[in-house]
Amino acid sequence: MAVTSFERDIVLDVRNLELDFPTPMRAAQTKGGKKSSISDPRLTKAGPGKLRGLDDISFVARRGDRIGLIGRNGAGKSTLLRTLAGIYQPSAGSCRARGKISTLFSSALGLSAEATGYENIYLGATLLGLSKAAIEEALPEIVDFCELGDFLDLPIRTYSAGMRTRLGFAIATSIRPDILLIDEVFGTGDRHFRAKAKQRIEQVMAKANVLMLASHSDGVIRSMCSKAIWLEQGSVMAFGAVNDVLEQYNQEPASADQTSAEAS
């Protein structure tokens, strides 16, 4: 069967993706001291000794898509990104990616705390598949983007979270990946960095294909994404235009547990 132009635009094809985590069997204590079984649907779906982290997730990302992941803490945003990156192996379903994937998952960024900024540039870029010659060619751009100056000669354990984020972001985007996965890093950057990061992503998207970004900030999602996926308890609640999905998400009342926690 011939591949249509519509199908050629598909960069990421996720079908019926499920991920179960092993978890200890235990019972919850009520205030009266009596034990009651845990009724979390993610436990009952996964079966004994497991927790359903991702539940039957399907979506397609096409060339040029910038997709924001939204949802409460524990909704499955980070789990989905790590599964797409190949860090977690799915229990069921499939994920097909066309091209190189680059990740930026935390302010720690997987860099060596004792190594200098310059050493981490070489280390991180090497792990992303760049040759020494390619790293040296990209080095001036990375140094210019992160704006760390003489701090690049110091171990990154001396850096603030924002400085680590800037360095990691510069490294992660230096290869112009086909798919860029970002998880909750923009909260540590100042307004100047977020503006530069947005411009950098626009440059990446001009050559690359798909961005997926998890954030609790509606402003970040609106400014950097064109589509959004709303996750709740590991399931997709909505997928579509970013403003439409954010409107649905923000109209959803807080759960009883969340309301109780905020009240306390």
Backbone as JSON, one array per atom type, in Angstrom:
{
  "sequence": "MAVTSFERDIVLDVRNLELDFPTPMRAAQTKGGKKSSISDPRLTKAGPGKLRGLDDISFVARRGDRIGLIGRNGAGKSTLLRTLAGIYQPSAGSCRARGKISTLFSSALGLSAEATGYENIYLGATLLGLSKAAIEEALPEIVDFCELGDFLDLPIRTYSAGMRTRLGFAIATSIRPDILLIDEVFGTGDRHFRAKAKQRIEQVMAKANVLMLASHSDGVIRSMCSKAIWLEQGSVMAFGAVNDVLEQYNQEPASADQTSAEAS",
  "N": [[0.85, -1.2, 0.0], [0.58, 2.19, -0.88], [2.21, 4.94, 0.72], [0.56, 7.69, 1.96], [0.67, 11.33, 1.61], [-0.33, 12.43, 3.9], [0.16, 10.44, 5.79], [2.92, 10.46, 5.68], [3.54, 12.71, 7.1], [3.39, 12.0, 9.71], [5.1, 11.83, 12.7], [5.26, 10.81, 15.25], [3.67, 8.07, 16.48], [1.38, 6.82, 18.52], [-0.16, 4.12, 20.0], [-2.68, 2.69, 21.84], [-1.26, 2.63, 24.28], [0.04, 1.3, 27.23], [1.18, 1.22, 30.61], [2.36, -0.46, 33.34], [3.24, -0.28, 36.72], [5.11, -2.09, 39.17], [3.88, -2.58, 42.47], [3.77, -2.56, 46.06], [1.54, -4.79, 47.72], [-0.94, -3.61, 49.81], [-2.95, -2.36, 52.51], [-5.29, 0.23, 53.2], [-5.51, 2.35, 56.06], [-8.25, 3.27, 57.97], [-9.76, 6.04, 59.77], [-10.96, 4.96, 61.97], [-9.38, 2.86, 62.58], [-9.81, 0.51, 61.28], [-9.07, -1.71, 58.59], [-9.18, -1.09, 55.11], [-9.63, -2.01, 51.73], [-7.61, -0.73, 49.01], [-9.06, 1.36, 46.62], [-8.33, 2.63, 44.32], [-8.71, 3.18, 40.93], [-6.57, 2.79, 39.18], [-5.1, 0.81, 40.35], [-6.85, -1.38, 40.42], [-7.27, -1.82, 37.71], [-4.77, -2.6, 36.78], [-4.23, -4.96, 38.08], [-3.29, -7.45, 40.61], [-0.66, -6.33, 42.7], [0.25, -4.34, 41.01], [0.34, -1.06, 39.47], [-1.48, 1.02, 37.34], [0.09, 3.08, 35.27], [-0.03, 4.36, 32.77], [-2.81, 4.42, 30.66], [-4.19, 2.96, 28.05], [-3.41, 4.85, 25.96], [-3.62, 6.77, 23.08], [-2.47, 8.6, 20.32], [-1.56, 10.81, 17.63], [1.27, 12.51, 16.49], [2.15, 15.07, 14.31], [4.36, 16.39, 11.79], [5.67, 19.46, 12.76], [3.99, 19.8, 14.93], [3.44, 21.13, 18.15], [3.14, 20.09, 21.22], [1.51, 20.4, 24.26], [1.57, 18.95, 27.48], [-0.81, 18.57, 29.93], [-2.23, 18.52, 33.26], [-3.02, 17.33, 36.58], [-0.72, 16.87, 39.39], [0.77, 13.7, 39.28], [-0.75, 12.81, 37.18], [0.32, 11.55, 34.98], [2.0, 12.74, 33.16], [4.88, 13.01, 33.17], [5.51, 10.31, 33.17], [4.5, 9.48, 30.7], [6.18, 10.95, 28.93], [8.67, 9.81, 29.55], [8.25, 7.22, 28.77], [7.87, 7.55, 26.02], [10.43, 8.34, 25.43], [11.82, 6.03, 25.74], [12.79, 5.26, 28.17], [11.12, 3.99, 30.01], [9.68, 0.83, 29.45], [6.82, -0.01, 27.64], [3.9, -1.76, 28.88], [1.94, -2.65, 27.24], [0.65, -2.05, 23.92], [1.94, 0.34, 21.48], [4.63, 2.46, 20.33], [5.72, 4.41, 17.84], [8.39, 6.13, 16.52], [9.74, 8.54, 14.35], [12.87, 9.42, 13.63], [15.42, 11.27, 15.49], [15.35, 11.45, 19.02], [15.41, 13.87, 21.55], [15.89, 14.75, 24.97], [14.8, 16.71, 27.78], [14.56, 16.71, 30.97], [14.71, 17.55, 33.69], [15.95, 19.94, 36.14], [18.31, 18.87, 36.95], [19.17, 17.35, 34.82], [20.72, 15.15, 34.15], [23.4, 15.62, 34.11], [26.9, 15.71, 35.04], [27.68, 16.43, 38.31], [30.16, 17.13, 39.39], [31.73, 17.74, 37.25], [32.88, 20.34, 35.03], [31.09, 23.09, 33.43], [31.88, 23.25, 30.71], [32.97, 20.65, 30.37], [30.67, 19.16, 30.75], [29.19, 19.93, 28.55], [30.56, 18.64, 26.46], [30.24, 16.01, 27.37], [27.39, 15.7, 27.51], [26.62, 16.28, 24.84], [27.99, 14.29, 23.48], [26.63, 12.02, 24.42], [24.27, 12.47, 23.14], [24.9, 11.81, 20.63], [26.65, 13.28, 19.05], [29.65, 13.85, 17.21], [33.13, 14.5, 18.09], [34.09, 16.55, 16.47], [31.7, 17.69, 15.6], [30.68, 18.61, 18.01], [32.56, 20.55, 18.71], [32.07, 22.34, 16.68], [29.49, 23.12, 17.32], [29.88, 24.26, 19.78], [30.43, 27.16, 20.21], [27.84, 28.25, 19.78], [26.32, 26.98, 21.76], [27.57, 27.94, 24.09], [27.11, 30.68, 23.79], [24.3, 30.74, 23.9], [23.61, 29.77, 26.5], [24.7, 31.67, 28.2], [26.51, 31.67, 30.4], [29.13, 32.33, 30.76], [32.14, 32.76, 32.54], [31.4, 30.9, 34.42], [31.23, 28.46, 33.21], [33.63, 27.26, 33.51], [33.54, 26.19, 36.0], [32.56, 23.6, 38.38], [29.32, 22.09, 37.92], [27.91, 21.7, 40.21], [28.02, 24.0, 41.59], [26.18, 25.61, 40.43], [23.08, 27.39, 40.13], [19.63, 26.21, 40.04], [18.37, 27.35, 37.81], [20.58, 28.04, 36.21], [21.62, 25.52, 35.6], [19.49, 24.55, 34.13], [19.53, 26.26, 31.87], [21.99, 25.56, 30.73], [21.59, 22.8, 30.21], [19.38, 22.91, 28.47], [20.48, 24.26, 26.3], [22.34, 22.34, 25.44], [20.65, 20.14, 24.87], [19.16, 21.04, 22.72], [21.03, 21.47, 20.8], [21.5, 19.59, 18.85], [19.47, 19.77, 17.09], [16.99, 18.11, 17.25], [14.71, 15.59, 15.95], [12.48, 15.0, 17.46], [11.6, 16.59, 20.37], [11.5, 16.3, 23.79], [10.28, 17.71, 26.7], [10.25, 18.26, 30.16], [8.81, 19.99, 32.64], [10.75, 22.21, 33.12], [10.82, 24.93, 32.77], [9.95, 26.44, 34.87], [12.1, 27.07, 36.42], [13.49, 28.94, 35.08], [14.16, 32.4, 34.23], [12.23, 35.25, 32.95], [13.61, 36.25, 30.76], [15.11, 34.01, 29.95], [13.02, 32.22, 29.27], [11.93, 33.53, 27.06], [14.09, 33.37, 25.27], [14.26, 30.62, 25.11], [11.84, 29.98, 23.89], [12.23, 31.17, 21.39], [14.39, 29.63, 20.55], [13.21, 27.12, 20.38], [11.45, 27.6, 18.31], [13.3, 27.82, 16.24], [14.3, 25.22, 16.28], [11.99, 23.83, 15.58], [11.68, 24.7, 13.02], [13.42, 23.18, 11.57], [13.23, 20.71, 12.7], [10.72, 18.48, 14.01], [8.69, 17.64, 16.01], [7.57, 18.86, 19.13], [7.15, 18.05, 22.52], [5.87, 19.07, 25.54], [5.72, 19.2, 28.99], [4.0, 20.92, 31.48], [2.91, 22.87, 34.32], [2.13, 25.4, 33.94], [-0.15, 27.48, 32.48], [0.45, 29.68, 30.9], [3.01, 29.12, 29.83], [2.37, 26.83, 28.33], [0.48, 27.88, 26.52], [2.04, 29.76, 25.14], [4.05, 28.29, 23.92], [3.05, 26.07, 22.68], [0.93, 24.45, 20.24], [-0.99, 22.53, 20.31], [-2.65, 20.44, 22.78], [-2.53, 17.88, 25.28], [-4.6, 16.55, 27.64], [-4.13, 14.9, 30.57], [-5.31, 12.52, 32.93], [-5.07, 10.56, 35.73], [-3.46, 8.8, 34.26], [-4.8, 8.54, 31.84], [-5.99, 9.77, 28.66], [-7.82, 12.64, 28.59], [-8.55, 14.69, 26.9], [-7.61, 15.87, 23.65], [-6.33, 18.18, 21.48], [-6.7, 21.44, 19.95], [-4.76, 23.91, 21.61], [-5.94, 26.0, 23.19], [-8.59, 25.15, 23.4], [-8.39, 22.71, 24.81], [-7.18, 23.54, 27.2], [-9.21, 25.16, 28.17], [-11.23, 23.27, 28.71], [-9.9, 21.76, 30.66], [-9.47, 23.64, 32.74], [-12.04, 24.12, 33.53], [-12.75, 21.9, 34.86], [-13.69, 20.69, 38.01], [-11.75, 20.66, 41.04], [-10.51, 17.62, 42.45], [-11.94, 15.76, 45.21], [-9.99, 14.94, 47.0], [-7.88, 16.68, 46.38], [-9.05, 19.16, 46.94], [-9.48, 18.88, 49.67], [-6.83, 18.63, 50.55], [-5.84, 21.17, 49.88], [-7.37, 22.73, 51.54], [-6.46, 22.01, 54.0]],
  "CA": [[0.0, 0.0, 0.0], [1.36, 3.42, -0.96], [2.12, 5.83, 1.87], [0.03, 8.99, 1.55], [1.37, 12.49, 2.17], [-0.85, 12.58, 5.26], [0.89, 9.51, 6.65], [4.33, 10.84, 5.73], [3.67, 13.78, 8.08], [3.36, 11.46, 11.07], [6.42, 11.69, 13.31], [5.09, 10.02, 16.46], [2.41, 7.32, 16.38], [1.19, 6.12, 19.79], [-1.39, 3.35, 19.91], [-3.12, 1.83, 22.96], [-0.09, 2.51, 25.15], [-0.21, 1.03, 28.64], [2.37, 0.99, 31.42], [2.06, -0.87, 34.7], [4.34, -0.29, 37.68], [4.93, -2.98, 40.32], [3.66, -1.85, 43.72], [3.49, -3.49, 47.16], [0.15, -4.97, 48.14], [-1.13, -3.11, 51.16], [-4.31, -1.91, 52.78], [-5.36, 1.58, 53.77], [-6.06, 2.45, 57.41], [-9.26, 4.29, 58.16], [-9.6, 6.74, 61.03], [-11.41, 4.1, 63.06], [-8.42, 1.8, 62.81], [-10.13, -0.66, 60.48], [-8.42, -1.74, 57.3], [-10.05, -1.16, 53.94], [-8.82, -2.21, 50.53], [-7.43, 0.45, 48.18], [-10.0, 1.3, 45.51], [-7.84, 3.43, 43.21], [-8.93, 2.42, 39.68], [-5.31, 2.44, 38.53], [-4.67, -0.45, 40.94], [-7.74, -2.46, 40.02], [-7.08, -2.09, 36.29], [-3.48, -3.24, 36.53], [-4.19, -6.28, 38.68], [-2.58, -7.56, 41.89], [0.74, -5.96, 42.78], [0.63, -3.4, 39.97], [-0.38, 0.21, 39.35], [-1.56, 1.43, 35.95], [0.63, 4.42, 35.11], [-0.6, 4.86, 31.53], [-3.97, 3.57, 30.38], [-4.78, 2.97, 26.7], [-3.16, 6.16, 25.36], [-3.41, 6.79, 21.63], [-2.48, 9.9, 19.64], [-0.59, 10.96, 16.54], [1.92, 13.83, 16.38], [2.59, 15.3, 12.94], [5.43, 17.35, 11.57], [5.3, 20.82, 13.12], [3.16, 19.85, 16.13], [4.01, 21.49, 19.46], [2.09, 19.54, 22.06], [1.65, 20.57, 25.69], [0.94, 17.96, 28.36], [-1.35, 19.21, 31.12], [-2.86, 17.61, 34.21], [-2.58, 17.49, 37.96], [0.4, 16.04, 39.81], [0.43, 12.28, 39.25], [-1.65, 12.51, 36.07], [1.01, 10.68, 34.03], [2.74, 13.53, 32.16], [6.29, 12.6, 33.15], [5.54, 8.89, 32.81], [4.33, 9.39, 29.25], [7.39, 11.43, 28.27], [9.74, 8.84, 29.75], [7.94, 6.06, 27.94], [8.16, 7.93, 24.64], [11.89, 8.43, 25.3], [12.39, 4.69, 25.84], [13.29, 5.0, 29.53], [10.21, 2.96, 30.48], [9.16, -0.04, 28.42], [5.38, -0.16, 27.85], [3.36, -3.08, 29.16], [1.12, -2.99, 26.09], [0.56, -0.98, 22.94], [3.14, 0.62, 20.69], [5.02, 3.85, 20.09], [6.65, 4.48, 16.71], [8.95, 7.47, 16.36], [10.59, 8.72, 13.18], [13.91, 10.41, 13.85], [16.16, 11.34, 16.74], [14.65, 12.03, 20.17], [16.24, 14.52, 22.57], [15.08, 14.97, 26.17], [15.2, 17.65, 28.82], [13.58, 16.24, 31.93], [14.75, 18.18, 35.0], [17.07, 20.87, 36.28], [19.53, 18.08, 37.12], [19.53, 17.15, 33.41], [21.59, 14.01, 33.93], [24.79, 16.06, 33.96], [27.8, 15.35, 36.14], [27.78, 17.56, 39.24], [31.55, 17.48, 39.65], [32.35, 18.19, 36.01], [32.63, 21.75, 34.72], [30.11, 23.33, 32.38], [32.46, 22.84, 29.43], [33.06, 19.19, 30.34], [29.32, 18.64, 30.6], [28.78, 20.14, 27.16], [31.12, 17.54, 25.69], [29.62, 14.76, 27.83], [26.0, 15.65, 27.09], [26.53, 16.24, 23.38], [28.44, 12.96, 23.07], [25.53, 11.1, 24.69], [23.24, 12.73, 22.14], [25.34, 11.24, 19.36], [27.5, 14.17, 18.27], [31.08, 13.56, 17.18], [33.92, 15.57, 18.69], [34.14, 17.66, 15.52], [30.39, 18.34, 15.6], [30.56, 19.32, 19.28], [33.38, 21.77, 18.63], [31.38, 23.26, 15.78], [28.3, 23.64, 18.01], [30.25, 24.84, 21.07], [30.19, 28.61, 20.36], [26.41, 28.52, 19.86], [25.87, 26.53, 23.08], [28.12, 28.9, 25.07], [26.39, 31.94, 23.62], [22.9, 30.61, 24.31], [23.42, 29.58, 27.95], [25.1, 32.93, 28.85], [27.09, 31.38, 31.71], [30.44, 32.95, 30.83], [33.21, 32.09, 33.28], [30.87, 29.79, 35.22], [31.43, 27.21, 32.48], [34.88, 26.66, 34.0], [33.3, 25.7, 37.36], [31.69, 22.43, 38.47], [27.94, 22.54, 37.9], [27.32, 21.67, 41.56], [27.99, 25.38, 42.07], [25.18, 26.34, 39.66], [21.68, 27.41, 40.56], [18.76, 25.38, 39.19], [18.18, 28.05, 36.56], [21.8, 27.93, 35.4], [21.67, 24.15, 35.08], [18.46, 24.45, 33.09], [19.99, 26.94, 30.67], [23.04, 24.75, 30.12], [20.99, 21.58, 29.69], [18.54, 23.23, 27.33], [21.37, 24.57, 25.17], [22.9, 21.08, 24.95], [19.58, 19.29, 24.34], [18.68, 21.56, 21.43], [22.16, 21.71, 19.9], [21.51, 18.61, 17.76], [18.27, 19.95, 16.28], [16.36, 16.79, 17.24], [13.43, 15.45, 15.26], [11.46, 15.03, 18.51], [12.15, 17.15, 21.6], [10.62, 16.06, 24.94], [10.68, 18.6, 27.8], [9.41, 18.02, 31.33], [8.81, 20.88, 33.8], [12.01, 22.89, 33.4], [10.76, 26.36, 32.57], [9.68, 27.12, 36.13], [13.36, 27.5, 37.03], [14.11, 29.97, 34.25], [13.55, 33.72, 34.32], [11.48, 35.65, 31.77], [14.56, 36.38, 29.65], [15.42, 32.66, 29.47], [11.85, 31.64, 28.62], [11.82, 34.16, 25.74], [15.13, 32.78, 24.44], [13.92, 29.22, 24.89], [10.78, 29.94, 22.9], [12.84, 31.46, 20.08], [15.22, 28.47, 20.2], [12.3, 26.05, 19.97], [10.97, 27.96, 16.97], [14.38, 27.46, 15.33], [14.32, 23.76, 16.23], [10.81, 23.37, 14.87], [11.83, 25.03, 11.6], [14.15, 22.07, 10.96], [12.8, 19.45, 13.31], [9.39, 18.01, 13.71], [7.69, 17.6, 17.08], [7.89, 19.21, 20.51], [6.19, 17.7, 23.58], [6.27, 19.84, 26.7], [4.86, 19.09, 30.17], [4.11, 22.09, 32.36], [1.73, 23.28, 35.08], [1.88, 26.81, 33.64], [-0.96, 27.73, 31.29], [1.14, 30.66, 30.08], [4.05, 28.43, 29.08], [1.72, 25.96, 27.37], [-0.13, 28.7, 25.46], [3.04, 30.49, 24.35], [5.01, 27.42, 23.26], [2.4, 24.9, 22.09], [-0.24, 24.65, 19.38], [-1.96, 21.52, 20.72], [-2.47, 20.0, 24.16], [-3.12, 16.62, 25.75], [-4.97, 16.59, 29.06], [-4.04, 13.58, 31.18], [-5.87, 12.35, 34.28], [-4.89, 9.18, 36.17], [-2.84, 8.01, 33.2], [-5.65, 8.44, 30.66], [-6.19, 10.99, 27.9], [-9.15, 13.21, 28.74], [-8.81, 15.52, 25.72], [-6.46, 16.15, 22.79], [-6.76, 19.08, 20.42], [-6.14, 22.79, 19.97], [-4.31, 24.19, 22.97], [-6.9, 26.81, 23.93], [-9.78, 24.34, 23.66], [-8.1, 21.72, 25.85], [-6.98, 24.26, 28.45], [-10.52, 25.6, 28.65], [-11.88, 22.1, 29.31], [-9.17, 21.39, 31.88], [-9.67, 24.63, 33.79], [-13.42, 24.06, 33.98], [-12.91, 20.7, 35.65], [-13.52, 20.97, 39.44], [-10.69, 19.9, 41.73], [-10.99, 16.4, 43.1], [-12.19, 15.91, 46.65], [-8.72, 14.81, 47.73], [-7.09, 17.88, 46.18], [-9.7, 20.23, 47.68], [-9.21, 18.64, 51.09], [-5.43, 18.94, 50.82], [-5.65, 22.6, 49.84], [-8.03, 23.3, 52.71], [-5.64, 21.75, 55.17]],
  "C": [[0.88, 1.24, 0.0], [1.14, 4.27, 0.27], [1.64, 7.2, 1.4], [0.84, 10.11, 2.16], [0.91, 12.75, 3.6], [-0.08, 11.69, 6.22], [2.36, 9.88, 6.74], [4.57, 11.96, 6.75], [3.73, 13.27, 9.51], [4.78, 11.22, 11.57], [6.37, 10.77, 14.52], [3.71, 9.39, 16.42], [2.27, 6.44, 17.61], [-0.16, 5.42, 19.76], [-1.58, 2.46, 21.13], [-2.0, 1.58, 23.96], [-0.52, 2.31, 26.6], [1.12, 0.79, 29.34], [1.94, 0.69, 32.84], [3.33, -0.87, 35.53], [4.08, -1.34, 38.74], [4.77, -2.15, 41.58], [3.34, -2.84, 44.82], [1.99, -3.59, 47.42], [0.02, -4.5, 49.58], [-2.57, -2.66, 51.31], [-4.26, -0.55, 53.43], [-5.99, 1.53, 55.15], [-7.09, 3.56, 57.45], [-9.05, 4.94, 59.52], [-10.01, 5.87, 62.22], [-10.48, 2.95, 63.35], [-8.7, 0.54, 62.02], [-9.44, -0.56, 59.12], [-9.47, -1.8, 56.19], [-9.17, -1.27, 52.7], [-8.73, -0.92, 49.73], [-8.31, 0.32, 46.94], [-9.57, 2.17, 44.33], [-8.0, 2.63, 41.92], [-7.66, 2.04, 38.97], [-4.74, 1.14, 39.09], [-5.54, -1.6, 40.47], [-7.59, -2.8, 38.54], [-5.82, -2.92, 36.05], [-3.42, -4.66, 37.07], [-3.33, -6.3, 39.92], [-1.1, -7.16, 41.77], [1.2, -4.99, 41.72], [-0.21, -2.13, 40.04], [-0.33, 0.64, 37.89], [-1.1, 2.88, 35.82], [0.12, 5.12, 33.87], [-1.67, 3.89, 31.08], [-4.53, 3.84, 28.98], [-4.64, 4.34, 26.03], [-2.87, 6.02, 23.87], [-3.45, 8.23, 21.13], [-1.43, 9.88, 18.54], [-0.04, 12.38, 16.57], [2.49, 13.96, 14.97], [3.67, 16.37, 12.88], [4.94, 18.77, 11.87], [4.46, 20.93, 14.37], [4.0, 20.25, 17.34], [2.94, 21.18, 20.48], [2.41, 19.75, 23.53], [0.93, 19.47, 26.44], [0.49, 18.66, 29.63], [-2.05, 18.17, 31.99], [-2.29, 17.83, 35.59], [-1.33, 16.65, 38.23], [-0.05, 14.58, 39.84], [-0.47, 11.89, 38.1], [-1.02, 11.59, 35.03], [1.84, 11.42, 32.99], [4.19, 13.06, 32.05], [6.43, 11.14, 32.73], [5.4, 8.72, 31.31], [5.59, 9.83, 28.53], [8.52, 10.41, 28.39], [9.5, 7.55, 28.97], [8.24, 6.35, 26.48], [9.67, 7.97, 24.39], [12.57, 7.07, 25.38], [12.98, 4.37, 27.2], [12.44, 3.92, 30.19], [9.75, 2.13, 29.28], [7.67, -0.28, 28.64], [4.97, -1.6, 28.12], [2.51, -3.58, 28.0], [1.08, -1.79, 25.15], [1.9, -0.73, 22.24], [3.38, 2.12, 20.57], [6.07, 3.85, 18.98], [7.09, 5.93, 16.54], [9.85, 7.49, 15.13], [11.61, 9.82, 13.47], [14.5, 10.35, 15.24], [15.35, 12.03, 17.82], [15.68, 12.64, 21.11], [15.35, 14.87, 23.75], [15.69, 16.02, 27.08], [14.18, 17.48, 29.93], [13.63, 16.88, 33.31], [15.91, 19.14, 35.05], [18.38, 20.14, 36.52], [20.1, 17.66, 35.76], [20.45, 15.98, 33.15], [23.04, 14.38, 33.77], [25.6, 15.69, 35.19], [28.04, 16.56, 37.04], [29.21, 18.03, 39.45], [32.28, 17.99, 38.41], [32.01, 19.66, 35.76], [31.54, 21.88, 33.65], [30.63, 22.89, 31.03], [32.53, 21.32, 29.31], [31.68, 18.57, 30.14], [28.77, 18.86, 29.2], [29.28, 18.99, 26.3], [30.46, 16.21, 26.07], [28.19, 14.65, 27.31], [25.84, 15.53, 25.59], [26.99, 14.89, 22.84], [27.34, 11.94, 23.27], [24.39, 11.28, 23.69], [23.66, 12.29, 20.74], [26.21, 12.13, 18.52], [28.96, 13.71, 18.32], [31.83, 14.73, 17.82], [33.97, 16.79, 17.78], [32.81, 18.42, 15.52], [30.17, 19.13, 16.89], [31.34, 20.63, 19.23], [32.75, 22.8, 17.71], [30.18, 23.91, 16.48], [28.64, 24.41, 19.28], [30.01, 26.34, 21.18], [28.72, 28.96, 20.51], [25.87, 28.12, 21.23], [26.32, 27.52, 24.15], [27.36, 30.22, 24.99], [24.97, 31.86, 24.15], [22.76, 30.55, 25.83], [23.86, 30.79, 28.77], [25.69, 32.71, 30.25], [28.52, 31.89, 31.85], [31.47, 32.12, 31.56], [32.71, 30.94, 34.15], [31.05, 28.45, 34.52], [32.73, 26.52, 32.87], [34.72, 26.05, 35.39], [32.45, 24.44, 37.33], [30.23, 22.87, 38.54], [27.24, 22.35, 39.24], [27.26, 23.06, 42.15], [26.9, 26.2, 41.38], [23.84, 26.37, 40.39], [20.87, 26.5, 39.63], [18.55, 26.03, 37.84], [19.38, 27.97, 35.64], [21.93, 26.54, 34.81], [20.66, 23.96, 33.96], [18.92, 25.08, 31.79], [21.06, 26.12, 29.95], [22.44, 23.5, 29.48], [20.14, 21.82, 28.47], [19.39, 23.52, 26.09], [21.96, 23.29, 24.58], [21.83, 20.25, 24.24], [19.11, 19.74, 22.97], [19.81, 21.79, 20.43], [22.16, 20.76, 18.71], [20.33, 18.79, 16.82], [17.52, 18.63, 16.15], [15.08, 16.78, 16.41], [12.27, 15.55, 16.25], [12.12, 15.52, 19.79], [11.12, 17.0, 22.71], [11.13, 16.86, 26.13], [9.71, 18.43, 28.95], [9.71, 19.04, 32.43], [10.16, 21.52, 34.09], [11.88, 24.4, 33.37], [10.39, 27.13, 33.84], [10.94, 27.63, 36.79], [14.04, 28.61, 36.23], [13.41, 31.31, 34.42], [12.87, 34.08, 33.0], [12.4, 35.74, 30.54], [14.87, 35.0, 29.07], [14.23, 32.05, 28.74], [11.66, 32.22, 27.22], [12.85, 33.57, 24.78], [14.8, 31.33, 24.11], [12.83, 29.09, 23.84], [11.33, 30.18, 21.5], [13.66, 30.26, 19.61], [14.34, 27.33, 19.7], [11.73, 26.33, 18.59], [12.02, 27.6, 15.93], [14.46, 25.95, 15.16], [13.18, 23.25, 15.37], [10.91, 23.67, 13.38], [12.54, 23.9, 10.85], [13.65, 20.72, 11.46], [11.29, 19.3, 13.16], [8.38, 18.17, 14.84], [8.3, 18.03, 18.4], [6.77, 18.69, 21.41], [6.7, 18.27, 24.88], [5.26, 19.66, 27.83], [5.09, 20.29, 31.06], [2.81, 22.31, 33.1], [1.35, 24.72, 34.77], [1.07, 26.94, 32.36], [-0.25, 28.69, 30.34], [2.22, 30.03, 29.23], [3.43, 27.56, 27.99], [1.15, 26.77, 26.21], [0.93, 29.31, 24.55], [3.91, 29.57, 23.52], [4.36, 26.25, 22.52], [1.21, 25.28, 21.23], [-1.35, 23.65, 19.69], [-1.69, 21.14, 22.17], [-3.12, 18.65, 24.37], [-3.37, 16.78, 27.24], [-4.99, 15.16, 29.58], [-4.65, 13.6, 32.58], [-5.78, 10.87, 34.64], [-4.4, 8.27, 35.05], [-3.65, 7.86, 31.94], [-5.76, 9.79, 29.97], [-7.64, 11.44, 28.05], [-9.54, 14.05, 27.53], [-7.51, 15.72, 24.97], [-6.97, 17.02, 21.65], [-6.07, 20.41, 20.49], [-5.88, 23.24, 21.39], [-5.34, 24.98, 23.77], [-8.15, 26.02, 24.29], [-9.55, 23.38, 24.81], [-7.88, 22.41, 27.19], [-8.3, 24.74, 29.03], [-11.27, 24.45, 29.32], [-11.22, 21.74, 30.65], [-9.46, 22.34, 33.02], [-11.11, 24.7, 34.27], [-13.68, 22.86, 34.87], [-12.71, 21.02, 37.13], [-12.41, 20.11, 40.03], [-11.3, 18.68, 42.39], [-11.18, 16.65, 44.58], [-10.91, 15.84, 47.44], [-7.91, 16.08, 47.61], [-7.7, 19.04, 46.97], [-9.42, 20.11, 49.17], [-7.79, 19.01, 51.45], [-5.2, 20.45, 50.84], [-6.26, 23.27, 51.07], [-7.22, 23.12, 53.97], [-4.33, 22.51, 55.1]]
}
